[in-house]
């Protein structure tokens, strides 16, 4: 059962949306981290958005860009 804290933390607008996705999918987190560490010229932010959308995750390009900037990728 989800606690109130879990529910509120997941909905926090300050939380990194991509980190939230990766935290809920640890089996693929390493693969995603490896791909996101590649230069944007090789793995573009829009490509990441489209790949996430195919997996049912709606995220904006700005969120991917912010994730890469804030997490040193």
CHARMM internal coordinates of N, CA and C (Angstrom, degrees):
IC EDIT
DIST 1 N 1 CA 1.4458
DIST 1 CA 1 C 1.5259
ANGL 1 N 1 CA 1 C 109.39
DIST 1 C 2 N 1.3004
ANGL 1 CA 1 C 2 N 116.35
DIHE 1 N 1 CA 1 C 2 N 137.10
DIST 2 N 2 CA 1.4581
ANGL 1 C 2 N 2 CA 121.83
DIHE 1 CA 1 C 2 N 2 CA 179.57
DIST 2 CA 2 C 1.5211
ANGL 2 N 2 CA 2 C 109.75
DIHE 1 C 2 N 2 CA 2 C -77.28
DIST 2 C 3 N 1.3313
ANGL 2 CA 2 C 3 N 115.33
DIHE 2 N 2 CA 2 C 3 N 132.46
DIST 3 N 3 CA 1.4582
ANGL 2 C 3 N 3 CA 119.29
DIHE 2 CA 2 C 3 N 3 CA 177.29
DIST 3 CA 3 C 1.5223
ANGL 3 N 3 CA 3 C 109.36
DIHE 2 C 3 N 3 CA 3 C -83.14
DIST 3 C 4 N 1.3091
ANGL 3 CA 3 C 4 N 115.98
DIHE 3 N 3 CA 3 C 4 N 165.32
DIST 4 N 4 CA 1.4576
ANGL 3 C 4 N 4 CA 120.56
DIHE 3 CA 3 C 4 N 4 CA 176.95
DIST 4 CA 4 C 1.5190
ANGL 4 N 4 CA 4 C 109.98
DIHE 3 C 4 N 4 CA 4 C -60.32
DIST 4 C 5 N 1.3284
ANGL 4 CA 4 C 5 N 116.74
DIHE 4 N 4 CA 4 C 5 N -40.92
DIST 5 N 5 CA 1.4682
ANGL 4 C 5 N 5 CA 120.14
DIHE 4 CA 4 C 5 N 5 CA 178.75
DIST 5 CA 5 C 1.5231
ANGL 5 N 5 CA 5 C 111.28
DIHE 4 C 5 N 5 CA 5 C -59.28
DIST 5 C 6 N 1.3236
ANGL 5 CA 5 C 6 N 117.14
DIHE 5 N 5 CA 5 C 6 N -45.70
DIST 6 N 6 CA 1.4658
ANGL 5 C 6 N 6 CA 120.81
DIHE 5 CA 5 C 6 N 6 CA 179.05
DIST 6 CA 6 C 1.5238
ANGL 6 N 6 CA 6 C 110.61
DIHE 5 C 6 N 6 CA 6 C -59.57
DIST 6 C 7 N 1.3107
ANGL 6 CA 6 C 7 N 115.60
DIHE 6 N 6 CA 6 C 7 N -44.40
DIST 7 N 7 CA 1.4617
ANGL 6 C 7 N 7 CA 120.65
DIHE 6 CA 6 C 7 N 7 CA -178.54
DIST 7 CA 7 C 1.5307
ANGL 7 N 7 CA 7 C 111.15
DIHE 6 C 7 N 7 CA 7 C -63.88
DIST 7 C 8 N 1.3159
ANGL 7 CA 7 C 8 N 116.35
DIHE 7 N 7 CA 7 C 8 N -45.02
DIST 8 N 8 CA 1.4620
ANGL 7 C 8 N 8 CA 120.04
DIHE 7 CA 7 C 8 N 8 CA -179.33
DIST 8 CA 8 C 1.5186
ANGL 8 N 8 CA 8 C 111.79
DIHE 7 C 8 N 8 CA 8 C -69.78
DIST 8 C 9 N 1.3118
ANGL 8 CA 8 C 9 N 118.01
DIHE 8 N 8 CA 8 C 9 N -39.52
DIST 9 N 9 CA 1.4642
ANGL 8 C 9 N 9 CA 121.56
DIHE 8 CA 8 C 9 N 9 CA -179.94
DIST 9 CA 9 C 1.5212
ANGL 9 N 9 CA 9 C 110.72
DIHE 8 C 9 N 9 CA 9 C -66.26
DIST 9 C 10 N 1.3271
ANGL 9 CA 9 C 10 N 117.69
DIHE 9 N 9 CA 9 C 10 N -38.79
DIST 10 N 10 CA 1.4565
ANGL 9 C 10 N 10 CA 121.09
DIHE 9 CA 9 C 10 N 10 CA 178.86
DIST 10 CA 10 C 1.5137
ANGL 10 N 10 CA 10 C 111.75
DIHE 9 C 10 N 10 CA 10 C -66.22
DIST 10 C 11 N 1.3129
ANGL 10 CA 10 C 11 N 117.51
DIHE 10 N 10 CA 10 C 11 N -29.87
DIST 11 N 11 CA 1.4496
ANGL 10 C 11 N 11 CA 120.59
DIHE 10 CA 10 C 11 N 11 CA -177.60
DIST 11 CA 11 C 1.5145
ANGL 11 N 11 CA 11 C 113.82
DIHE 10 C 11 N 11 CA 11 C -93.08
DIST 11 C 12 N 1.3132
ANGL 11 CA 11 C 12 N 117.66
DIHE 11 N 11 CA 11 C 12 N 5.48
DIST 12 N 12 CA 1.4517
ANGL 11 C 12 N 12 CA 120.92
DIHE 11 CA 11 C 12 N 12 CA -176.70
DIST 12 CA 12 C 1.5210
ANGL 12 N 12 CA 12 C 111.13
DIHE 11 C 12 N 12 CA 12 C -67.35
DIST 12 C 13 N 1.3354
ANGL 12 CA 12 C 13 N 117.16
DIHE 12 N 12 CA 12 C 13 N 123.63
DIST 13 N 13 CA 1.4610
ANGL 12 C 13 N 13 CA 119.10
DIHE 12 CA 12 C 13 N 13 CA 179.48
DIST 13 CA 13 C 1.5247
ANGL 13 N 13 CA 13 C 112.22
DIHE 12 C 13 N 13 CA 13 C -67.74
DIST 13 C 14 N 1.3299
ANGL 13 CA 13 C 14 N 117.61
DIHE 13 N 13 CA 13 C 14 N -18.48
DIST 14 N 14 CA 1.4571
ANGL 13 C 14 N 14 CA 120.32
DIHE 13 CA 13 C 14 N 14 CA 179.86
DIST 14 CA 14 C 1.5366
ANGL 14 N 14 CA 14 C 111.90
DIHE 13 C 14 N 14 CA 14 C -81.48
DIST 14 C 15 N 1.3197
ANGL 14 CA 14 C 15 N 116.65
DIHE 14 N 14 CA 14 C 15 N -16.45
DIST 15 N 15 CA 1.4610
ANGL 14 C 15 N 15 CA 120.28
DIHE 14 CA 14 C 15 N 15 CA -178.07
DIST 15 CA 15 C 1.5231
ANGL 15 N 15 CA 15 C 110.21
DIHE 14 C 15 N 15 CA 15 C -72.85
DIST 15 C 16 N 1.3087
ANGL 15 CA 15 C 16 N 116.05
DIHE 15 N 15 CA 15 C 16 N 146.50
DIST 16 N 16 CA 1.4581
ANGL 15 C 16 N 16 CA 121.63
DIHE 15 CA 15 C 16 N 16 CA 177.55
DIST 16 CA 16 C 1.5313
ANGL 16 N 16 CA 16 C 108.01
DIHE 15 C 16 N 16 CA 16 C -72.79
DIST 16 C 17 N 1.3225
ANGL 16 CA 16 C 17 N 116.31
DIHE 16 N 16 CA 16 C 17 N 119.90
DIST 17 N 17 CA 1.4618
ANGL 16 C 17 N 17 CA 120.70
DIHE 16 CA 16 C 17 N 17 CA -176.44
DIST 17 CA 17 C 1.5238
ANGL 17 N 17 CA 17 C 112.05
DIHE 16 C 17 N 17 CA 17 C -64.44
DIST 17 C 18 N 1.3108
ANGL 17 CA 17 C 18 N 116.90
DIHE 17 N 17 CA 17 C 18 N -36.40
DIST 18 N 18 CA 1.4614
ANGL 17 C 18 N 18 CA 119.78
DIHE 17 CA 17 C 18 N 18 CA 179.60
DIST 18 CA 18 C 1.5272
ANGL 18 N 18 CA 18 C 110.30
DIHE 17 C 18 N 18 CA 18 C -71.20
DIST 18 C 19 N 1.3309
ANGL 18 CA 18 C 19 N 117.44
DIHE 18 N 18 CA 18 C 19 N -39.88
DIST 19 N 19 CA 1.4687
ANGL 18 C 19 N 19 CA 120.23
DIHE 18 CA 18 C 19 N 19 CA 175.53
DIST 19 CA 19 C 1.5291
ANGL 19 N 19 CA 19 C 110.52
DIHE 18 C 19 N 19 CA 19 C -62.70
DIST 19 C 20 N 1.3159
ANGL 19 CA 19 C 20 N 116.26
DIHE 19 N 19 CA 19 C 20 N -37.39
DIST 20 N 20 CA 1.4672
ANGL 19 C 20 N 20 CA 120.43
DIHE 19 CA 19 C 20 N 20 CA 177.76
DIST 20 CA 20 C 1.5250
ANGL 20 N 20 CA 20 C 110.02
DIHE 19 C 20 N 20 CA 20 C -60.88
DIST 20 C 21 N 1.3326
ANGL 20 CA 20 C 21 N 117.36
DIHE 20 N 20 CA 20 C 21 N -46.47
DIST 21 N 21 CA 1.4625
ANGL 20 C 21 N 21 CA 121.56
DIHE 20 CA 20 C 21 N 21 CA 177.38
DIST 21 CA 21 C 1.5275
ANGL 21 N 21 CA 21 C 111.09
DIHE 20 C 21 N 21 CA 21 C -60.22
DIST 21 C 22 N 1.3293
ANGL 21 CA 21 C 22 N 116.49
DIHE 21 N 21 CA 21 C 22 N -46.47
DIST 22 N 22 CA 1.4697
ANGL 21 C 22 N 22 CA 120.27
DIHE 21 CA 21 C 22 N 22 CA -178.13
DIST 22 CA 22 C 1.5231
ANGL 22 N 22 CA 22 C 111.39
DIHE 21 C 22 N 22 CA 22 C -66.13
DIST 22 C 23 N 1.3240
ANGL 22 CA 22 C 23 N 117.01
DIHE 22 N 22 CA 22 C 23 N -36.06
DIST 23 N 23 CA 1.4607
ANGL 22 C 23 N 23 CA 120.79
DIHE 22 CA 22 C 23 N 23 CA 178.87
DIST 23 CA 23 C 1.5121
ANGL 23 N 23 CA 23 C 112.92
DIHE 22 C 23 N 23 CA 23 C -65.98
DIST 23 C 24 N 1.3268
ANGL 23 CA 23 C 24 N 116.69
DIHE 23 N 23 CA 23 C 24 N -28.50
DIST 24 N 24 CA 1.4565
ANGL 23 C 24 N 24 CA 121.04
DIHE 23 CA 23 C 24 N 24 CA 178.80
DIST 24 CA 24 C 1.5259
ANGL 24 N 24 CA 24 C 112.12
DIHE 23 C 24 N 24 CA 24 C -89.74
DIST 24 C 25 N 1.3204
ANGL 24 CA 24 C 25 N 117.08
DIHE 24 N 24 CA 24 C 25 N -4.97
DIST 25 N 25 CA 1.4641
ANGL 24 C 25 N 25 CA 121.89
DIHE 24 CA 24 C 25 N 25 CA -178.04
DIST 25 CA 25 C 1.5270
ANGL 25 N 25 CA 25 C 110.56
DIHE 24 C 25 N 25 CA 25 C -135.04
DIST 25 C 26 N 1.3270
ANGL 25 CA 25 C 26 N 116.97
DIHE 25 N 25 CA 25 C 26 N 61.63
DIST 26 N 26 CA 1.4692
ANGL 25 C 26 N 26 CA 119.82
DIHE 25 CA 25 C 26 N 26 CA -175.02
DIST 26 CA 26 C 1.5262
ANGL 26 N 26 CA 26 C 113.45
DIHE 25 C 26 N 26 CA 26 C -61.90
DIST 26 C 27 N 1.3305
ANGL 26 CA 26 C 27 N 117.57
DIHE 26 N 26 CA 26 C 27 N -23.03
DIST 27 N 27 CA 1.4630
ANGL 26 C 27 N 27 CA 119.61
DIHE 26 CA 26 C 27 N 27 CA -179.23
DIST 27 CA 27 C 1.5284
ANGL 27 N 27 CA 27 C 112.13
DIHE 26 C 27 N 27 CA 27 C -68.52
DIST 27 C 28 N 1.3298
ANGL 27 CA 27 C 28 N 117.99
DIHE 27 N 27 CA 27 C 28 N -20.25
DIST 28 N 28 CA 1.4667
ANGL 27 C 28 N 28 CA 120.57
DIHE 27 CA 27 C 28 N 28 CA 179.22
DIST 28 CA 28 C 1.5310
ANGL 28 N 28 CA 28 C 112.62
DIHE 27 C 28 N 28 CA 28 C -116.45
DIST 28 C 29 N 1.3221
ANGL 28 CA 28 C 29 N 117.34
DIHE 28 N 28 CA 28 C 29 N -1.61
DIST 29 N 29 CA 1.4650
ANGL 28 C 29 N 29 CA 121.47
DIHE 28 CA 28 C 29 N 29 CA -175.07
DIST 29 CA 29 C 1.5263
ANGL 29 N 29 CA 29 C 112.44
DIHE 28 C 29 N 29 CA 29 C -59.17
DIST 29 C 30 N 1.3235
ANGL 29 CA 29 C 30 N 117.69
DIHE 29 N 29 CA 29 C 30 N -40.96
DIST 30 N 30 CA 1.4670
ANGL 29 C 30 N 30 CA 120.58
DIHE 29 CA 29 C 30 N 30 CA -178.84
DIST 30 CA 30 C 1.5296
ANGL 30 N 30 CA 30 C 110.75
DIHE 29 C 30 N 30 CA 30 C -64.15
DIST 30 C 31 N 1.3136
ANGL 30 CA 30 C 31 N 116.65
DIHE 30 N 30 CA 30 C 31 N -43.64
DIST 31 N 31 CA 1.4700
ANGL 30 C 31 N 31 CA 120.50
DIHE 30 CA 30 C 31 N 31 CA 179.10
DIST 31 CA 31 C 1.5286
ANGL 31 N 31 CA 31 C 110.88
DIHE 30 C 31 N 31 CA 31 C -62.48
DIST 31 C 32 N 1.3304
ANGL 31 CA 31 C 32 N 116.69
DIHE 31 N 31 CA 31 C 32 N -44.95
DIST 32 N 32 CA 1.4576
ANGL 31 C 32 N 32 CA 120.38
DIHE 31 CA 31 C 32 N 32 CA 178.43
DIST 32 CA 32 C 1.5238
ANGL 32 N 32 CA 32 C 110.86
DIHE 31 C 32 N 32 CA 32 C -62.92
DIST 32 C 33 N 1.3265
ANGL 32 CA 32 C 33 N 117.93
DIHE 32 N 32 CA 32 C 33 N -44.34
DIST 33 N 33 CA 1.4680
ANGL 32 C 33 N 33 CA 121.40
DIHE 32 CA 32 C 33 N 33 CA 179.45
DIST 33 CA 33 C 1.5191
ANGL 33 N 33 CA 33 C 110.66
DIHE 32 C 33 N 33 CA 33 C -59.72
DIST 33 C 34 N 1.3172
ANGL 33 CA 33 C 34 N 117.12
DIHE 33 N 33 CA 33 C 34 N -40.85
DIST 34 N 34 CA 1.4667
ANGL 33 C 34 N 34 CA 121.39
DIHE 33 CA 33 C 34 N 34 CA 179.21
DIST 34 CA 34 C 1.5371
ANGL 34 N 34 CA 34 C 110.48
DIHE 33 C 34 N 34 CA 34 C -63.01
DIST 34 C 35 N 1.3158
ANGL 34 CA 34 C 35 N 116.82
DIHE 34 N 34 CA 34 C 35 N -45.14
DIST 35 N 35 CA 1.4696
ANGL 34 C 35 N 35 CA 120.89
DIHE 34 CA 34 C 35 N 35 CA -179.25
DIST 35 CA 35 C 1.5300
ANGL 35 N 35 CA 35 C 111.64
DIHE 34 C 35 N 35 CA 35 C -68.56
DIST 35 C 36 N 1.3347
ANGL 35 CA 35 C 36 N 117.03
DIHE 35 N 35 CA 35 C 36 N -40.68
DIST 36 N 36 CA 1.4624
ANGL 35 C 36 N 36 CA 120.75
DIHE 35 CA 35 C 36 N 36 CA -179.49
DIST 36 CA 36 C 1.5210
ANGL 36 N 36 CA 36 C 112.29
DIHE 35 C 36 N 36 CA 36 C -69.40
DIST 36 C 37 N 1.3272
ANGL 36 CA 36 C 37 N 116.92
DIHE 36 N 36 CA 36 C 37 N -20.85
DIST 37 N 37 CA 1.4575
ANGL 36 C 37 N 37 CA 120.37
DIHE 36 CA 36 C 37 N 37 CA 177.91
DIST 37 CA 37 C 1.5286
ANGL 37 N 37 CA 37 C 112.28
DIHE 36 C 37 N 37 CA 37 C -77.07
DIST 37 C 38 N 1.3181
ANGL 37 CA 37 C 38 N 116.54
DIHE 37 N 37 CA 37 C 38 N -15.72
DIST 38 N 38 CA 1.4641
ANGL 37 C 38 N 38 CA 120.15
DIHE 37 CA 37 C 38 N 38 CA 177.67
DIST 38 CA 38 C 1.5228
ANGL 38 N 38 CA 38 C 109.73
DIHE 37 C 38 N 38 CA 38 C -70.32
DIST 38 C 39 N 1.3328
ANGL 38 CA 38 C 39 N 117.47
DIHE 38 N 38 CA 38 C 39 N 154.39
DIST 39 N 39 CA 1.4716
ANGL 38 C 39 N 39 CA 120.03
DIHE 38 CA 38 C 39 N 39 CA 179.29
DIST 39 CA 39 C 1.5287
ANGL 39 N 39 CA 39 C 111.31
DIHE 38 C 39 N 39 CA 39 C -59.15
DIST 39 C 40 N 1.3171
ANGL 39 CA 39 C 40 N 115.39
DIHE 39 N 39 CA 39 C 40 N 148.96
DIST 40 N 40 CA 1.4630
ANGL 39 C 40 N 40 CA 121.60
DIHE 39 CA 39 C 40 N 40 CA -179.98
DIST 40 CA 40 C 1.5276
ANGL 40 N 40 CA 40 C 110.67
DIHE 39 C 40 N 40 CA 40 C -59.94
DIST 40 C 41 N 1.3173
ANGL 40 CA 40 C 41 N 117.33
DIHE 40 N 40 CA 40 C 41 N -26.13
DIST 41 N 41 CA 1.4677
ANGL 40 C 41 N 41 CA 120.25
DIHE 40 CA 40 C 41 N 41 CA 178.38
DIST 41 CA 41 C 1.5279
ANGL 41 N 41 CA 41 C 111.22
DIHE 40 C 41 N 41 CA 41 C -68.44
DIST 41 C 42 N 1.3296
ANGL 41 CA 41 C 42 N 117.36
DIHE 41 N 41 CA 41 C 42 N -22.99
DIST 42 N 42 CA 1.4683
ANGL 41 C 42 N 42 CA 121.20
DIHE 41 CA 41 C 42 N 42 CA 177.47
DIST 42 CA 42 C 1.5240
ANGL 42 N 42 CA 42 C 112.32
DIHE 41 C 42 N 42 CA 42 C -95.31
DIST 42 C 43 N 1.3171
ANGL 42 CA 42 C 43 N 116.11
DIHE 42 N 42 CA 42 C 43 N -43.39
DIST 43 N 43 CA 1.4659
ANGL 42 C 43 N 43 CA 122.29
DIHE 42 CA 42 C 43 N 43 CA 179.45
DIST 43 CA 43 C 1.5289
ANGL 43 N 43 CA 43 C 106.40
DIHE 42 C 43 N 43 CA 43 C -125.96
DIST 43 C 44 N 1.3217
ANGL 43 CA 43 C 44 N 114.80
DIHE 43 N 43 CA 43 C 44 N 93.30
DIST 44 N 44 CA 1.4583
ANGL 43 C 44 N 44 CA 120.49
DIHE 43 CA 43 C 44 N 44 CA -176.61
DIST 44 CA 44 C 1.5186
ANGL 44 N 44 CA 44 C 113.44
DIHE 43 C 44 N 44 CA 44 C -71.28
DIST 44 C 45 N 1.3108
ANGL 44 CA 44 C 45 N 115.40
DIHE 44 N 44 CA 44 C 45 N 154.50
DIST 45 N 45 CA 1.4591
ANGL 44 C 45 N 45 CA 120.57
DIHE 44 CA 44 C 45 N 45 CA -179.91
DIST 45 CA 45 C 1.5270
ANGL 45 N 45 CA 45 C 111.74
DIHE 44 C 45 N 45 CA 45 C -60.90
DIST 45 C 46 N 1.3167
ANGL 45 CA 45 C 46 N 116.72
DIHE 45 N 45 CA 45 C 46 N -38.23
DIST 46 N 46 CA 1.4633
ANGL 45 C 46 N 46 CA 120.04
DIHE 45 CA 45 C 46 N 46 CA 179.06
DIST 46 CA 46 C 1.5217
ANGL 46 N 46 CA 46 C 110.88
DIHE 45 C 46 N 46 CA 46 C -65.60
DIST 46 C 47 N 1.3207
ANGL 46 CA 46 C 47 N 117.62
DIHE 46 N 46 CA 46 C 47 N -36.43
DIST 47 N 47 CA 1.4636
ANGL 46 C 47 N 47 CA 120.88
DIHE 46 CA 46 C 47 N 47 CA 176.20
DIST 47 CA 47 C 1.5229
ANGL 47 N 47 CA 47 C 110.87
DIHE 46 C 47 N 47 CA 47 C -62.73
DIST 47 C 48 N 1.3226
ANGL 47 CA 47 C 48 N 116.03
DIHE 47 N 47 CA 47 C 48 N -38.48
DIST 48 N 48 CA 1.4612
ANGL 47 C 48 N 48 CA 121.04
DIHE 47 CA 47 C 48 N 48 CA 178.01
DIST 48 CA 48 C 1.5283
ANGL 48 N 48 CA 48 C 109.80
DIHE 47 C 48 N 48 CA 48 C -64.64
DIST 48 C 49 N 1.3342
ANGL 48 CA 48 C 49 N 116.21
DIHE 48 N 48 CA 48 C 49 N -43.97
DIST 49 N 49 CA 1.4643
ANGL 48 C 49 N 49 CA 121.10
DIHE 48 CA 48 C 49 N 49 CA 178.91
DIST 49 CA 49 C 1.5244
ANGL 49 N 49 CA 49 C 110.28
DIHE 48 C 49 N 49 CA 49 C -58.97
DIST 49 C 50 N 1.3304
ANGL 49 CA 49 C 50 N 116.70
DIHE 49 N 49 CA 49 C 50 N -45.71
DIST 50 N 50 CA 1.4649
ANGL 49 C 50 N 50 CA 120.43
DIHE 49 CA 49 C 50 N 50 CA -178.86
DIST 50 CA 50 C 1.5266
ANGL 50 N 50 CA 50 C 111.80
DIHE 49 C 50 N 50 CA 50 C -66.03
DIST 50 C 51 N 1.3329
ANGL 50 CA 50 C 51 N 117.32
DIHE 50 N 50 CA 50 C 51 N -39.89
DIST 51 N 51 CA 1.4645
ANGL 50 C 51 N 51 CA 120.65
DIHE 50 CA 50 C 51 N 51 CA 178.04
DIST 51 CA 51 C 1.5270
ANGL 51 N 51 CA 51 C 110.89
DIHE 50 C 51 N 51 CA 51 C -64.36
DIST 51 C 52 N 1.3215
ANGL 51 CA 51 C 52 N 116.38
DIHE 51 N 51 CA 51 C 52 N -40.58
DIST 52 N 52 CA 1.4671
ANGL 51 C 52 N 52 CA 119.89
DIHE 51 CA 51 C 52 N 52 CA 177.78
DIST 52 CA 52 C 1.5252
ANGL 52 N 52 CA 52 C 110.88
DIHE 51 C 52 N 52 CA 52 C -66.50
DIST 52 C 53 N 1.3288
ANGL 52 CA 52 C 53 N 116.68
DIHE 52 N 52 CA 52 C 53 N -40.14
DIST 53 N 53 CA 1.4675
ANGL 52 C 53 N 53 CA 120.65
DIHE 52 CA 52 C 53 N 53 CA 179.25
DIST 53 CA 53 C 1.5232
ANGL 53 N 53 CA 53 C 110.74
DIHE 52 C 53 N 53 CA 53 C -60.65
DIST 53 C 54 N 1.3395
ANGL 53 CA 53 C 54 N 116.58
DIHE 53 N 53 CA 53 C 54 N -39.13
DIST 54 N 54 CA 1.4745
ANGL 53 C 54 N 54 CA 120.20
DIHE 53 CA 53 C 54 N 54 CA 177.62
DIST 54 CA 54 C 1.5223
ANGL 54 N 54 CA 54 C 111.33
DIHE 53 C 54 N 54 CA 54 C -64.79
DIST 54 C 55 N 1.3215
ANGL 54 CA 54 C 55 N 116.18
DIHE 54 N 54 CA 54 C 55 N -20.25
DIST 55 N 55 CA 1.4606
ANGL 54 C 55 N 55 CA 121.34
DIHE 54 CA 54 C 55 N 55 CA 178.64
DIST 55 CA 55 C 1.5270
ANGL 55 N 55 CA 55 C 111.60
DIHE 54 C 55 N 55 CA 55 C -99.08
DIST 55 C 56 N 1.3285
ANGL 55 CA 55 C 56 N 116.44
DIHE 55 N 55 CA 55 C 56 N 10.93
DIST 56 N 56 CA 1.4564
ANGL 55 C 56 N 56 CA 120.93
DIHE 55 CA 55 C 56 N 56 CA 176.64
DIST 56 CA 56 C 1.5132
ANGL 56 N 56 CA 56 C 115.27
DIHE 55 C 56 N 56 CA 56 C 83.87
DIST 56 C 57 N 1.3333
ANGL 56 CA 56 C 57 N 117.25
DIHE 56 N 56 CA 56 C 57 N 14.16
DIST 57 N 57 CA 1.4642
ANGL 56 C 57 N 57 CA 121.13
DIHE 56 CA 56 C 57 N 57 CA -179.28
DIST 57 CA 57 C 1.5236
ANGL 57 N 57 CA 57 C 108.33
DIHE 56 C 57 N 57 CA 57 C -109.32
DIST 57 C 58 N 1.3267
ANGL 57 CA 57 C 58 N 116.36
DIHE 57 N 57 CA 57 C 58 N 117.31
DIST 58 N 58 CA 1.4565
ANGL 57 C 58 N 58 CA 120.97
DIHE 57 CA 57 C 58 N 58 CA 178.03
DIST 58 CA 58 C 1.5162
ANGL 58 N 58 CA 58 C 109.08
DIHE 57 C 58 N 58 CA 58 C -95.05
DIST 58 C 59 N 1.3121
ANGL 58 CA 58 C 59 N 115.47
DIHE 58 N 58 CA 58 C 59 N 115.95
DIST 59 N 59 CA 1.4562
ANGL 58 C 59 N 59 CA 122.35
DIHE 58 CA 58 C 59 N 59 CA -177.33
DIST 59 CA 59 C 1.5200
ANGL 59 N 59 CA 59 C 107.61
DIHE 58 C 59 N 59 CA 59 C -143.90
DIST 59 C 60 N 1.2990
ANGL 59 CA 59 C 60 N 116.87
DIHE 59 N 59 CA 59 C 60 N 146.01
DIST 60 N 60 CA 1.4571
ANGL 59 C 60 N 60 CA 121.12
DIHE 59 CA 59 C 60 N 60 CA -179.58
DIST 60 CA 60 C 1.5250
ANGL 60 N 60 CA 60 C 110.80
DIHE 59 C 60 N 60 CA 60 C -89.03
DIST 60 C 61 N 1.3160
ANGL 60 CA 60 C 61 N 115.08
DIHE 60 N 60 CA 60 C 61 N 156.88
DIST 61 N 61 CA 1.4652
ANGL 60 C 61 N 61 CA 121.25
DIHE 60 CA 60 C 61 N 61 CA 179.61
DIST 61 CA 61 C 1.5262
ANGL 61 N 61 CA 61 C 110.60
DIHE 60 C 61 N 61 CA 61 C -58.46
DIST 61 C 62 N 1.3212
ANGL 61 CA 61 C 62 N 116.57
DIHE 61 N 61 CA 61 C 62 N -36.74
DIST 62 N 62 CA 1.4707
ANGL 61 C 62 N 62 CA 120.37
DIHE 61 CA 61 C 62 N 62 CA 179.78
DIST 62 CA 62 C 1.5307
ANGL 62 N 62 CA 62 C 111.40
DIHE 61 C 62 N 62 CA 62 C -61.28
DIST 62 C 63 N 1.3198
ANGL 62 CA 62 C 63 N 117.11
DIHE 62 N 62 CA 62 C 63 N -34.31
DIST 63 N 63 CA 1.4683
ANGL 62 C 63 N 63 CA 120.67
DIHE 62 CA 62 C 63 N 63 CA 178.48
DIST 63 CA 63 C 1.5226
ANGL 63 N 63 CA 63 C 111.04
DIHE 62 C 63 N 63 CA 63 C -67.50
DIST 63 C 64 N 1.3247
ANGL 63 CA 63 C 64 N 116.78
DIHE 63 N 63 CA 63 C 64 N -39.49
DIST 64 N 64 CA 1.4703
ANGL 63 C 64 N 64 CA 120.76
DIHE 63 CA 63 C 64 N 64 CA 177.60
DIST 64 CA 64 C 1.5231
ANGL 64 N 64 CA 64 C 109.40
DIHE 63 C 64 N 64 CA 64 C -66.27
DIST 64 C 65 N 1.3262
ANGL 64 CA 64 C 65 N 116.18
DIHE 64 N 64 CA 64 C 65 N -44.92
DIST 65 N 65 CA 1.4691
ANGL 64 C 65 N 65 CA 120.96
DIHE 64 CA 64 C 65 N 65 CA 179.46
DIST 65 CA 65 C 1.5261
ANGL 65 N 65 CA 65 C 110.36
DIHE 64 C 65 N 65 CA 65 C -60.01
DIST 65 C 66 N 1.3327
ANGL 65 CA 65 C 66 N 116.59
DIHE 65 N 65 CA 65 C 66 N -44.86
DIST 66 N 66 CA 1.4644
ANGL 65 C 66 N 66 CA 121.70
DIHE 65 CA 65 C 66 N 66 CA -179.70
DIST 66 CA 66 C 1.5291
ANGL 66 N 66 CA 66 C 110.44
DIHE 65 C 66 N 66 CA 66 C -64.20
DIST 66 C 67 N 1.3303
ANGL 66 CA 66 C 67 N 117.27
DIHE 66 N 66 CA 66 C 67 N -41.00
DIST 67 N 67 CA 1.4721
ANGL 66 C 67 N 67 CA 121.33
DIHE 66 CA 66 C 67 N 67 CA 178.30
DIST 67 CA 67 C 1.5278
ANGL 67 N 67 CA 67 C 109.68
DIHE 66 C 67 N 67 CA 67 C -59.20
DIST 67 C 68 N 1.3082
ANGL 67 CA 67 C 68 N 116.53
DIHE 67 N 67 CA 67 C 68 N -48.13
DIST 68 N 68 CA 1.4650
ANGL 67 C 68 N 68 CA 120.34
DIHE 67 CA 67 C 68 N 68 CA -178.74
DIST 68 CA 68 C 1.5276
ANGL 68 N 68 CA 68 C 110.88
DIHE 67 C 68 N 68 CA 68 C -62.84
DIST 68 C 69 N 1.3209
ANGL 68 CA 68 C 69 N 116.68
DIHE 68 N 68 CA 68 C 69 N -41.66
DIST 69 N 69 CA 1.4651
ANGL 68 C 69 N 69 CA 120.66
DIHE 68 CA 68 C 69 N 69 CA -179.58
DIST 69 CA 69 C 1.5315
ANGL 69 N 69 CA 69 C 111.18
DIHE 68 C 69 N 69 CA 69 C -67.48
DIST 69 C 70 N 1.3230
ANGL 69 CA 69 C 70 N 116.63
DIHE 69 N 69 CA 69 C 70 N -47.41
DIST 70 N 70 CA 1.4627
ANGL 69 C 70 N 70 CA 120.89
DIHE 69 CA 69 C 70 N 70 CA -174.12
DIST 70 CA 70 C 1.5268
ANGL 70 N 70 CA 70 C 113.86
DIHE 69 C 70 N 70 CA 70 C -74.31
DIST 70 C 71 N 1.3026
ANGL 70 CA 70 C 71 N 116.72
DIHE 70 N 70 CA 70 C 71 N -20.90
DIST 71 N 71 CA 1.4593
ANGL 70 C 71 N 71 CA 120.00
DIHE 70 CA 70 C 71 N 71 CA -177.20
DIST 71 CA 71 C 1.5241
ANGL 71 N 71 CA 71 C 112.40
DIHE 70 C 71 N 71 CA 71 C -112.19
DIST 71 C 72 N 1.3286
ANGL 71 CA 71 C 72 N 115.02
DIHE 71 N 71 CA 71 C 72 N 17.73
DIST 72 N 72 CA 1.4627
ANGL 71 C 72 N 72 CA 120.34
DIHE 71 CA 71 C 72 N 72 CA 174.26
DIST 72 CA 72 C 1.5018
ANGL 72 N 72 CA 72 C 115.11
DIHE 71 C 72 N 72 CA 72 C 66.26
DIST 72 C 73 N 1.3273
ANGL 72 CA 72 C 73 N 117.26
DIHE 72 N 72 CA 72 C 73 N 31.35
DIST 73 N 73 CA 1.4654
ANGL 72 C 73 N 73 CA 121.11
DIHE 72 CA 72 C 73 N 73 CA -179.14
DIST 73 CA 73 C 1.4933
ANGL 73 N 73 CA 73 C 110.19
DIHE 72 C 73 N 73 CA 73 C -103.97
END
COOR INIT
IC SEED 1 N 1 CA 1 C
IC BUILD
